[in-house]
Amino acid sequence: MTEIFIKYNPYKVETNITFENRELTNESIMSQFKYERFQVWIEQLVPILANEVLNDTVFKIIFHGTTPDYEDLVEVCQYYNDVDGMGITIDHVKAKETEDKISELEKLVQDMQEGPFGELRDKKIQRNFDKAINAEFEIAVIATMSSGKSTLINSILGTELMPSKNEACTATIAQIKNVDGFEGFVGACYDEEGNEITLEQPITSEDMAVYNESEDVSLIKIAGDIPNIHSHKMNLVLVDTPGPNNSMNSAHRDHTYRVIKNDSKPMVLYVLNGTQLHTDDDKALLTAVAEQMRAGGKQSKDRFIFAVNKVDNFDPEKGEDVGGVLKNVEMYLRDHGIMNPNIYPVSAELAKVIRKHQSGSRLTRVQRRTLQNYDLFTEEPSMHLNQYNPLSPSVKKQIQLKIDEARSKDDEYTEALYHSGVPAIEAAINEYLEKYAVTSKISNAIHSFQKIIEEQQMVQNLIEEFSHNQDERRKMNEQMKRLKEIIQNGEKGTELKEKVLNLSVDVKKDIVKVQAKIQTQLTDISIEFGESQIKKEDAAEKITKCRKIVETLQSDVLTDLEQTIKNYIISHAQKFIEEYKSYVAELVDMTTMEDLKFDPFKLFASSIPNVNEIISSHVYLKNEVVGTEKVKNENRKVYKPWTLFQKKFIEKEIYADVEYVNAEDLLEEFIAPIKQHLEENIDGAIEHLKKENQELKNFFIKEVEKLEEILKEKAEKYEKMSQDTEDLSVKIEQNKVKQEWLKNLITRIEQVLDI
């Protein structure tokens, strides 16, 4: 059987695929995937291997990597085995167990600050590292009305913090930052402008209810322990986001759309009411979710968790099947364009009550009755909700071990808790953090200083080379002198600036997509006004319904335009950087010293910035039948026998003045300002792009001048280093100690990144 060897390192975000002693990831077909996250392209792997590499459907994959990545590969291969009849087997070479990599990295950077290289003590390195290591990871909880969202958050917290009412109650954004081991919760309130209006202080559910009803409060920042989600030294923030149907202002609705479209892929916990699907409020939001899930491979799917709450409201003894409910949910989501969603059935109320009871908190009378009904989840097999969730096999096994342990101890409350489905959602969050967030954080942190280390390593190698190779040293010296002359001449710098000024990025395609979305929604609104005339009260109802569509459309369009601008800036910045790289490469080439043993370009690579551094109503009257009422039949008379067979009471038409509106006029009156506003948004975005374009060009031209100075300084440094002086012998002696220290540092980095 043909064997394919795949090694994927999630910390380096690097894949190596080997077949017949050649590395496929160095070849054109697979090279596009070498430095891409595994989950982005894993679904393309099997067809490429079967059709373009092996020309066979039966083969064996030997996978070296972490368990979560292995299980993703198994899932994909199993799909092709089941659906296409392929014969793929997989062996797993497990990645070695690692200690806390983030702690190791922090110690490593601290040692860099105390080490012998001044370049590694640069405050910019520490600042970029701190920014990467302290980045917050958001878990946004969103839902429409009466889904039990607040109850689910409370069940995760293990206490009553978020106010829960039968009516829609979330009117503010609440951010709960995880602080491991913290007792209770503290919080502060902020207005729409971000001004602090209450100082940080201990906060309770009663306080939250008061703040939530205050028109002055837009955001509540809370700190406390989120006990059942493993932080992995991540700065976790659980965000309770107002739903699209009950936001106090458009800023909250905009926030929800930004979370869904965020490139950093925060988790989204979308809570659905299992007893009440098919709400108009879900439609627009789920459509936005579907767009994102289609956009970026498996990770884009994994970041969305659909929690189907209140499944304990169904009675298995009456034939109300949880499995059937979940099928309905799956079809409902499919109707909105969401395929193969991660659906988790839960009873948030039961989980919350059990955790409160286990912590010794006082329960209300209603909560005590809920606790008494725990046996529904222990005795009724169909209410063992873990059987329905899409967790990976290894995580499902861990939960089952917890259930078996609780059962062996006759701990029925804990057993019921695990059957409630809430611990499964927590496990899914933990798995996502481990698979994506932690690995990404470590990669970003190392990238913040890796180029500087590589440059220093090369410098040390140069000094070593100069110690016994006079010819190489002389060539280096001549090259650096020539490089200084070219920079001083300024001709190449002028060419670069002209290229920057002429650079452009086409955004018409993105703008057209936004315009198409607007047109689709406005067409839907027009259909609502399909009749030529509408009763005034019906018109008011239609206007209310359409206003909701418009509000969500405005948020959707706004965040689309924001994303377009962001992508534009990133694309433009990337083009500037590529031009600068070409500029540096041309400078080096113009020195005509091509026979050096080292790559001169790499000496200046750390000076080249990255994208992240560059960024930051017509009424009239009409007399018409409006209904009927019972009136006495005056035609029925005793002296007219033939009328006695008629009804004593008859239906008589009543005429009254009814207010009508002209649908076409109303539609034009309603839609015209909407179209104007949205078109102004687009025009404003285009103007903003033009302004950003010019500002970005001006910024980069100034950066070119700064970078030229840095290049000259480096050229002088390397020229001096390569001079035939006594200073070189001193440097060679010093270099032995520094080189040993640097080798040790690089080894430690490799150990952190190793699997």
MIPA-713248 format. One record per residue (C-alpha): residue in three letters; x, y, z. Coordinates in pm, whole numbers, padded with zeros to 5 digits, always signed. Layout:
BEGIN
ALAXYZ
...
***
This chain:
BEGIN
MET+00000+00000+00000
THR+00126+00348-00088
GLU+00227+00552+00216
ILE+00215+00930+00254
PHE+00390+01094+00547
ILE+00241+01422+00678
LYS+00390+01630+00957
TYR+00199+01938+01069
ASN+00338+02177+01327
PRO+00060+02413+01449
TYR+00310+02640+01629
LYS+00518+02702+01320
VAL+00207+02669+01100
GLU+00412+02446+00872
THR+00325+02126+00687
ASN+00565+01876+00535
ILE+00421+01604+00308
THR+00663+01336+00193
PHE+00611+01065-00072
GLU+00880+00841-00218
ASN+01158+01042-00054
ARG+01043+01370-00206
GLU+00870+01650-00025
LEU+00541+01726-00198
THR+00501+02054-00013
ASN+00797+02188-00210
GLU+00619+02115-00539
SER+00365+02332-00719
ILE+00050+02133-00633
MET+00104+02129-00259
SER+00338+02423-00207
GLN+00044+02661-00153
PHE-00038+02476+00169
LYS+00306+02452+00329
TYR+00263+02758+00552
GLU-00117+02758+00577
ARG-00310+02648+00885
PHE-00402+02279+00848
GLN-00778+02332+00893
VAL-00793+02590+00612
TRP-00704+02338+00341
ILE-00751+01993+00496
GLU-01073+01929+00299
GLN-00875+01965-00027
LEU-00602+01722+00081
VAL-00762+01387-00007
PRO-00878+01481-00361
ILE-00533+01622-00442
LEU-00352+01315-00310
ALA-00590+01073-00483
ASN-00622+01247-00819
GLU-00307+01450-00874
VAL-00033+01277-00675
LEU-00104+00906-00639
ASN-00372+00843-00903
ASP-00515+00593-00653
THR-00797+00586-00398
VAL-00636+00333-00164
PHE-00344+00458+00044
LYS-00211+00503+00395
ILE-00136+00832+00570
ILE+00117+00846+00852
PHE+00038+01167+01040
HIS+00278+01329+01286
GLY+00101+01600+01485
THR-00125+01688+01773
THR-00436+01486+01861
PRO-00686+01761+01763
ASP-00527+01796+01419
TYR-00513+01417+01378
GLU-00884+01388+01461
ASP-00966+01652+01200
LEU-00773+01448+00942
VAL-00957+01129+01046
GLU-01292+01306+01002
VAL-01206+01417+00649
CYS-01067+01078+00544
GLN-01367+00897+00693
TYR-01597+01116+00485
TYR-01423+01013+00161
ASN-01416+00649+00269
ASP-01792+00654+00340
VAL-01913+00872+00053
ASP-01670+00791-00229
GLY-01573+00436-00127
MET-01205+00521-00088
GLY-00970+00307+00120
ILE-00767+00546+00336
THR-00606+00431+00659
ILE-00424+00656+00906
ASP-00150+00597+01161
HIS-00083+00862+01424
VAL+00265+00958+01536
LYS+00173+01162+01843
ALA+00325+01501+01908
LYS+00524+01505+02229
GLU+00355+01643+02538
THR+00462+02001+02602
GLU+00482+02214+02910
ASP+00336+02561+02929
LYS+00484+02710+02610
ILE+00366+03063+02688
SER+00550+03063+03022
GLU+00862+02933+02847
LEU+00835+03212+02590
GLU+00797+03481+02857
LYS+01111+03354+03031
LEU+01294+03342+02699
VAL+01213+03707+02617
GLN+01314+03809+02969
ASP+01651+03643+02912
MET+01684+03825+02580
GLN+01645+04154+02766
GLU+01932+04053+02994
GLY+02152+03897+02723
PRO+02466+04022+02547
PHE+02293+04154+02231
GLY+02182+04516+02243
GLU+01963+04453+01936
LEU+01760+04198+02135
ARG+01709+04444+02421
ASP+01522+04685+02195
LYS+01204+04810+02364
LYS+01022+04759+02036
ILE+01081+04382+02065
GLN+00939+04375+02418
ARG+00645+04593+02313
ASN+00556+04374+02011
PHE+00596+04057+02217
ASP+00374+04192+02497
LYS+00112+04290+02241
ALA+00110+03939+02094
ILE+00119+03755+02425
ASN-00146+03971+02595
ALA-00393+03978+02309
GLU-00747+03909+02427
PHE-00948+03618+02288
GLU-01321+03685+02266
ILE-01601+03433+02308
ALA-01915+03619+02197
VAL-02256+03494+02308
ILE-02533+03610+02079
ALA-02901+03521+02051
THR-03246+03650+01974
MET-03518+03699+02234
SER-03617+03435+02494
SER-03341+03189+02406
GLY-03204+03163+02760
LYS-02875+03331+02667
SER-02822+03488+03011
THR-02905+03156+03177
LEU-02645+02979+02963
ILE-02380+03236+03056
ASN-02471+03195+03425
SER-02445+02817+03393
ILE-02091+02858+03252
LEU-02001+03098+03533
GLY-02157+02862+03789
THR-02343+03145+03956
GLU-02618+03401+03906
LEU-02460+03713+03756
MET-02641+03802+03435
PRO-03003+03913+03497
SER-03250+03659+03359
LYS-03608+03752+03276
ASN-03874+03607+03052
GLU-03869+03919+02835
ALA-03573+04037+02632
CYS-03344+04198+02885
THR-02993+04240+02748
ALA-02957+04606+02657
THR-02584+04654+02717
ILE-02267+04477+02615
ALA-02115+04292+02910
GLN-01752+04178+02884
ILE-01644+03921+03142
LYS-01265+03889+03152
ASN-01136+03566+03300
VAL-00914+03595+03608
ASP-00825+03246+03728
GLY-00902+03190+04095
PHE-01065+03529+04148
GLU-01339+03530+04415
GLY-01663+03691+04300
PHE-01687+03957+04029
VAL-01594+04324+03997
GLY-01715+04559+03727
ALA-01721+04913+03592
CYS-01966+05087+03355
TYR-01893+05293+03045
ASP-02104+05517+02822
GLU-02120+05514+02440
GLU-01809+05730+02416
GLY-01608+05489+02631
ASN-01606+05714+02937
GLU-01605+05538+03273
ILE-01924+05635+03459
THR-01895+05397+03757
LEU-01568+05290+03914
GLU-01470+04925+03935
GLN-01634+04764+04238
PRO-01787+04430+04345
ILE-02085+04355+04123
THR-02394+04135+04168
SER-02689+04021+03957
GLU-02897+04298+04115
ASP-02637+04556+04012
MET-02631+04415+03661
ALA-03010+04450+03633
VAL-02989+04817+03734
TYR-02700+04891+03496
ASN-02876+04707+03215
GLU-03181+04933+03240
SER-02978+05253+03253
GLU-02980+05449+02926
ASP-02639+05592+03017
VAL-02466+05252+03034
SER-02344+05109+02704
LEU-02072+04869+02824
ILE-02004+04683+03148
LYS-01650+04551+03193
ILE-01640+04266+03445
ALA-01352+04061+03585
GLY-01389+03722+03753
ASP-01321+03351+03724
ILE-01474+03151+03437
PRO-01406+02822+03616
ASN-01468+02552+03355
ILE-01288+02706+03058
HIS-00911+02651+03065
SER-00743+02981+02991
HIS-00407+02836+02876
LYS-00271+03177+02979
MET-00508+03331+02725
ASN-00676+03659+02816
LEU-01026+03521+02773
VAL-01322+03757+02746
LEU-01676+03618+02750
VAL-01902+03879+02587
ASP-02277+03894+02638
THR-02391+04074+02325
PRO-02737+04231+02284
GLY-02942+04049+02024
PRO-03050+04217+01699
ASN-03408+04247+01825
ASN-03347+04429+02152
SER-03046+04652+02110
MET-03070+04994+02267
ASN-02872+05142+01981
SER-02718+05057+01648
ALA-02366+05043+01798
HIS-02457+04719+01977
ARG-02597+04567+01660
ASP-02286+04676+01471
HIS-02071+04508+01738
THR-02250+04177+01681
TYR-02180+04189+01306
ARG-01817+04287+01366
VAL-01768+03983+01590
ILE-01915+03753+01324
LYS-01691+03899+01051
ASN-01374+03938+01260
ASP-01061+03812+01080
SER-00906+03697+01407
LYS-01186+03438+01428
PRO-01318+03478+01785
MET-01560+03208+01896
VAL-01931+03273+01858
LEU-02177+03092+02083
TYR-02513+03131+01908
VAL-02800+03041+02142
LEU-03123+02912+01990
ASN-03452+02844+02169
GLY-03525+02479+02094
THR-03897+02540+02146
GLN-03920+02847+01923
LEU-03730+02849+01596
HIS-03810+03038+01275
THR-03794+03395+01404
ASP-03749+03688+01166
ASP-03478+03825+01396
ASP-03252+03526+01327
LYS-03267+03554+00948
ALA-03021+03835+00876
LEU-02779+03732+01150
LEU-02767+03368+01040
THR-02712+03477+00680
ALA-02405+03673+00794
VAL-02285+03367+00991
ALA-02329+03147+00684
GLU-02112+03381+00475
GLN-01831+03358+00729
MET-01856+02979+00767
ARG-01811+02936+00393
ALA-01513+03169+00378
GLY-01221+03000+00555
GLY-01210+02622+00585
LYS-01273+02414+00893
GLN-01163+02677+01143
SER-01436+02912+01017
LYS-01687+02634+01089
ASP-01541+02535+01425
ARG-01559+02888+01567
PHE-01943+02886+01555
ILE-02123+02680+01820
PHE-02502+02658+01804
ALA-02643+02589+02151
VAL-03001+02461+02134
ASN-03138+02553+02474
LYS-03449+02445+02669
VAL-03450+02088+02537
ASP-03581+01979+02881
ASN-03912+02138+02781
PHE-03970+01838+02556
ASP-04128+01529+02714
PRO-03979+01198+02592
GLU-04276+01011+02744
LYS-04503+01197+02501
GLY-04283+01101+02210
GLU-04111+01440+02191
ASP-03771+01331+02063
VAL-03455+01542+02117
GLY-03303+01391+01805
GLY-03603+01508+01604
VAL-03572+01858+01749
LEU-03207+01872+01646
LYS-03297+01758+01294
ASN-03538+02052+01276
VAL-03262+02285+01395
GLU-03023+02148+01134
MET-03284+02201+00859
TYR-03357+02551+00992
LEU-02990+02644+00978
ARG-02951+02483+00635
ASP-03236+02703+00509
HIS-03015+02998+00606
GLY-02715+02859+00419
ILE-02540+02697+00717
MET-02420+02348+00632
ASN-02296+02088+00884
PRO-02323+02319+01188
ASN-02183+02234+01530
ILE-02511+02184+01723
TYR-02506+02130+02099
PRO-02836+02058+02281
VAL-02836+02196+02636
SER-03045+02254+02945
ALA-02877+02570+03073
GLU-03118+02609+03363
LEU-03049+02261+03503
ALA-02671+02307+03471
LYS-02689+02645+03644
VAL-02904+02514+03930
ILE-02684+02207+03989
ARG-02368+02419+03999
LYS-02530+02669+04237
HIS-02640+02383+04462
GLN-02296+02222+04456
SER-02134+02554+04552
GLY-02371+02600+04846
SER-02561+02894+04695
ARG-02922+02955+04795
LEU-03182+02832+04546
THR-03523+02984+04481
ARG-03836+02771+04510
VAL-03856+02734+04132
GLN-03488+02639+04118
ARG-03540+02375+04388
ARG-03815+02220+04173
THR-03576+02222+03876
LEU-03314+02044+04087
GLN-03568+01780+04189
ASN-03623+01696+03823
TYR-03257+01610+03760
ASP-03352+01242+03719
LEU-03497+01317+03375
PHE-03134+01345+03261
THR-03001+01042+03449
GLU-03283+00793+03392
GLU-03403+00884+03042
PRO-03142+00773+02782
SER-03269+01014+02518
MET-03183+01302+02755
HIS-02816+01203+02773
LEU-02736+01505+02559
ASN-02368+01422+02501
GLN-02469+01157+02250
TYR-02584+01430+02011
ASN-02290+01675+02025
PRO-02015+01687+01755
LEU-01714+01681+01990
SER-01401+01496+01882
PRO-01375+01133+01996
SER-01101+01202+02251
VAL-01297+01484+02419
LYS-01619+01278+02417
LYS-01427+01001+02587
GLN-01307+01238+02860
ILE-01665+01347+02932
GLN-01786+00987+02939
LEU-01513+00906+03193
LYS-01645+01189+03412
ILE-01999+01051+03384
ASP-01880+00699+03471
GLU-01687+00834+03770
ALA-01992+01025+03897
ARG-02210+00717+03852
SER-01963+00498+04042
LYS-01982+00744+04333
ASP-02365+00769+04317
ASP-02316+01139+04252
GLU-02638+01186+04056
TYR-02619+01564+04042
THR-02278+01559+03873
GLU-02394+01288+03635
ALA-02701+01498+03544
LEU-02478+01803+03502
TYR-02268+01628+03238
HIS-02582+01502+03066
SER-02716+01862+03055
GLY-02483+01946+02766
VAL-02325+02260+02916
PRO-01992+02088+03003
ALA-01980+01972+02638
ILE-01996+02335+02519
GLU-01716+02424+02762
ALA-01513+02131+02627
ALA-01571+02255+02269
ILE-01444+02600+02369
ASN-01139+02448+02536
GLU-01069+02237+02228
TYR-01090+02541+01998
LEU-00858+02737+02226
GLU-00602+02457+02226
LYS-00625+02390+01853
TYR-00631+02745+01721
ALA-00600+03029+01972
VAL-00303+02909+02178
THR-00100+02795+01879
SER-00171+03123+01698
LYS-00071+03325+02005
ILE+00260+03141+02035
SER+00333+03182+01662
ASN+00259+03555+01673
ALA+00476+03602+01981
ILE+00775+03430+01823
HIS+00731+03616+01495
SER+00762+03941+01693
PHE+01135+03883+01742
GLN+01235+03598+01511
LYS+01377+03816+01228
ILE+01604+04000+01471
ILE+01743+03672+01606
GLU+01801+03536+01255
GLU+01992+03852+01164
GLN+02208+03830+01477
GLN+02280+03465+01405
MET+02394+03560+01057
VAL+02615+03840+01191
GLN+02781+03597+01430
ASN+02838+03354+01145
LEU+02992+03637+00941
ILE+03238+03723+01217
GLU+03332+03356+01239
GLU+03380+03345+00862
PHE+03592+03663+00864
SER+03823+03515+01123
HIS+03969+03270+00872
ASN+03859+03402+00530
GLN+04023+03732+00441
ASP+03886+03726+00087
GLU+03528+03702+00212
ARG+03587+03986+00457
ARG+03730+04210+00182
LYS+03435+04140-00048
MET+03193+04226+00231
ASN+03374+04552+00300
GLU+03361+04657-00066
GLN+02995+04564-00094
MET+02892+04773+00205
LYS+03084+05076+00074
ARG+02911+05041-00264
LEU+02572+05002-00090
LYS+02625+05327+00102
GLU+02710+05511-00221
ILE+02394+05386-00396
ILE+02172+05488-00102
GLN+02348+05825-00080
ASN+02289+05881-00450
GLY+01913+05858-00385
GLU+01819+05749-00736
LYS+01681+05410-00628
GLY+01492+05573-00339
THR+01328+05815-00583
GLU+01225+05522-00805
LEU+01067+05348-00505
LYS+00873+05660-00407
GLU+00739+05693-00762
LYS+00627+05330-00756
VAL+00451+05388-00423
LEU+00268+05693-00559
ASN+00150+05493-00862
LEU+00034+05187-00665
SER-00340+05113-00663
VAL-00569+04840-00528
ASP-00901+04770-00702
VAL-01196+04748-00459
LYS-01476+04759-00718
LYS-01544+04389-00672
ASP-01598+04429-00296
ILE-01815+04738-00342
VAL-02030+04557-00603
LYS-02089+04274-00353
VAL-02213+04525-00095
GLN-02438+04693-00353
ALA-02582+04354-00453
LYS-02663+04280-00089
ILE-02844+04613-00057
GLN-03044+04551-00375
THR-03150+04203-00259
GLN-03276+04336+00073
LEU-03460+04629-00087
THR-03627+04386-00329
ASP-03746+04181-00031
ILE-03889+04498+00122
SER-04064+04585-00206
ILE-04233+04245-00206
GLU-04384+04330+00135
PHE-04561+04622-00037
GLY-04678+04416-00333
GLU-05042+04531-00319
SER-05142+04861-00476
GLN-05312+04981-00158
ILE-05274+04879+00204
LYS-05486+04947+00511
LYS-05322+05196+00738
GLU-05288+04953+01032
ASP-05141+04685+00801
ALA-04902+04944+00663
ALA-04779+05024+01013
GLU-04713+04653+01073
LYS-04527+04618+00744
ILE-04324+04931+00815
THR-04225+04791+01157
LYS-04122+04460+01001
CYS-03926+04630+00724
ARG-03763+04871+00966
LYS-03605+04568+01139
ILE-03475+04450+00803
VAL-03331+04794+00735
GLU-03166+04819+01077
THR-02986+04488+01032
LEU-02905+04576+00671
GLN-02742+04899+00785
SER-02524+04713+01035
ASP-02443+04446+00778
VAL-02346+04702+00513
LEU-02153+04917+00759
THR-01941+04625+00878
ASP-01893+04502+00520
LEU-01759+04845+00425
GLU-01536+04850+00733
GLN-01399+04511+00630
THR-01346+04635+00273
ILE-01149+04933+00399
LYS-00944+04713+00631
ASN-00869+04462+00354
TYR-00779+04749+00122
ILE-00531+04892+00370
ILE-00378+04550+00432
SER-00349+04478+00058
HIS-00200+04818-00009
ALA+00043+04792+00281
GLN+00149+04448+00159
LYS+00218+04592-00187
PHE+00430+04868-00033
ILE+00629+04612+00163
GLU+00686+04398-00146
GLU+00810+04708-00331
TYR+01045+04785-00044
LYS+01177+04428-00040
SER+01244+04459-00413
TYR+01418+04789-00348
VAL+01650+04636-00088
ALA+01716+04335-00310
GLU+01802+04565-00604
LEU+02040+04767-00386
VAL+02219+04449-00286
ASP+02230+04324-00645
MET+02377+04654-00765
THR+02683+04594-00549
THR+02770+04318-00798
MET+02920+04098-00527
GLU+02723+03785-00612
ASP+02984+03531-00510
LEU+02960+03588-00133
LYS+02888+03281+00075
PHE+02601+03451+00262
ASP+02278+03614+00147
PRO+02328+03991+00197
PHE+01952+04054+00170
LYS+01892+03867+00496
LEU+02117+04108+00680
PHE+01861+04381+00617
ALA+01544+04169+00642
SER+01469+04267+01002
SER+01443+04631+00893
ILE+01150+04553+00665
PRO+00819+04623+00846
ASN+00522+04387+00839
VAL+00160+04466+00761
ASN+00057+04478+01127
GLU+00306+04751+01190
ILE+00162+04966+00908
ILE-00201+04920+00983
SER-00438+05051+01226
SER-04706+05884+00475
HIS-04989+05929+00220
VAL-05336+05868+00370
TYR-05676+05897+00202
LEU-06036+05780+00286
LYS-06238+05516+00104
ASN-06590+05384+00193
GLU-06572+05005+00193
VAL-06703+04687+00357
VAL-06491+04634+00668
GLY-06686+04348+00827
THR-07033+04238+00933
GLU-07255+04261+01241
LYS-07574+04085+01344
VAL-07886+04301+01290
LYS-08258+04225+01307
ASN-08412+04105+00979
GLU-08678+04374+00933
ASN-08820+04186+00634
ARG-08930+03890+00850
LYS-09301+03952+00936
VAL-09572+03730+01090
TYR-09819+03857+00835
LYS-09588+03739+00562
PRO-09580+03357+00615
TRP-09329+03301+00342
THR-09076+03508+00540
LEU-09097+03288+00853
PHE-08844+03050+00701
GLN-08593+03332+00676
LYS-08328+03378+00945
LYS-08424+03585+01246
PHE-08090+03763+01217
ILE-07899+03827+00898
GLU-07551+03951+00807
LYS-07569+04313+00698
GLU-07279+04494+00537
ILE-07150+04789+00736
TYR-06991+05086+00569
ALA-06739+05309+00741
ASP-06445+05532+00654
VAL-06125+05324+00644
GLU-05779+05477+00622
TYR-05576+05339+00334
VAL-05232+05415+00208
ASN-05104+05401-00144
ALA-04849+05120-00137
GLU-04634+05261-00416
ASP-04615+05604-00256
LEU-04545+05448+00082
LEU-04277+05223-00060
GLU-04108+05515-00231
GLU-04134+05725+00085
PHE-03987+05441+00293
ILE-03718+05314+00059
ALA-03591+05641-00091
PRO-03414+05765+00225
ILE-03282+05414+00291
LYS-03127+05392-00055
GLN-02989+05741-00019
HIS-02840+05663+00323
LEU-02683+05335+00209
GLU-02548+05491-00110
GLU-02400+05769+00101
ASN-02235+05497+00312
ILE-02078+05350-00001
ASP-01975+05690-00137
GLY-01831+05772+00204
ALA-01639+05445+00209
ILE-01494+05513-00135
GLU-01391+05864-00030
HIS-01240+05719+00286
LEU-01046+05467+00079
LYS-00909+05746-00139
LYS-00804+05938+00170
GLU-00653+05626+00329
ASN-00473+05554+00004
GLN-00306+05895+00000
GLU-00230+05893+00372
LEU-00083+05544+00345
LYS+00134+05651+00054
ASN+00254+05960+00240
PHE+00325+05749+00547
PHE+00522+05492+00350
ILE+00727+05754+00164
LYS+00831+05892+00503
GLU+00905+05536+00615
VAL+01124+05486+00307
GLU+01336+05780+00416
LYS+01367+05639+00769
LEU+01445+05292+00636
GLU+01715+05431+00407
GLU+01884+05579+00714
ILE+01860+05240+00888
LEU+02009+05071+00584
LYS+02298+05317+00579
GLU+02362+05262+00950
LYS+02368+04888+00897
ALA+02592+04918+00593
GLU+02837+05126+00800
LYS+02818+04872+01080
TYR+02895+04578+00849
GLU+03164+04778+00666
LYS+03336+04855+00993
MET+03298+04496+01108
SER+03469+04370+00793
GLN+03769+04607+00812
ASP+04112+04460+00862
THR+04177+04607+01206
GLU+04270+04490+01552
ASP+03905+04547+01643
LEU+03811+04238+01443
SER+04028+04011+01654
VAL+03863+04147+01968
LYS+03519+04087+01815
ILE+03617+03732+01724
GLU+03709+03661+02085
GLN+03389+03818+02214
ASN+03194+03636+01947
LYS+03268+03295+02097
VAL+03068+03373+02410
LYS+02790+03554+02224
GLN+02760+03282+01965
GLU+02723+03016+02233
TRP+02452+03224+02405
LEU+02269+03275+02074
LYS+02285+02906+01985
ASN+02131+02825+02322
LEU+01856+03083+02265
ILE+01771+02941+01921
THR+01765+02588+02064
ARG+01518+02702+02331
ILE+01296+02862+02067
GLU+01300+02542+01863
GLN+01203+02345+02173
VAL+00905+02572+02232
LEU+00800+02531+01869
ASP+00872+02159+01852
ILE+00599+01893+01848
***
